[in-house]
């Protein structure tokens, strides 16, 4: 399992398209990876959590609809930027 990827298309500074994401997943599969965590950047000061989760779900659906059985599973996750007063 790869615990840190920016594989979801057009979510952050990672993949810019579904085709690029599929190529990345093929490289993961070649290395024996069977699942990846899609850790898209989340910045609370730029976007609410609801909007982020909806945008991530849409990107995940675009990618998973193109997946084939020989590619790793893609699990939704996030790379959350720390900010002051985060605990509130």
Secondary structure, DSSP 8 states (H G I E B T S, - for coil): -EEEE--STTSSSS-SSHHHHHHHHHHHHHTT--EEEEEEEE-TTTS-HHHHHHHHHHHHHHHHTT--TTS-EEEEEEEE---TTTT-
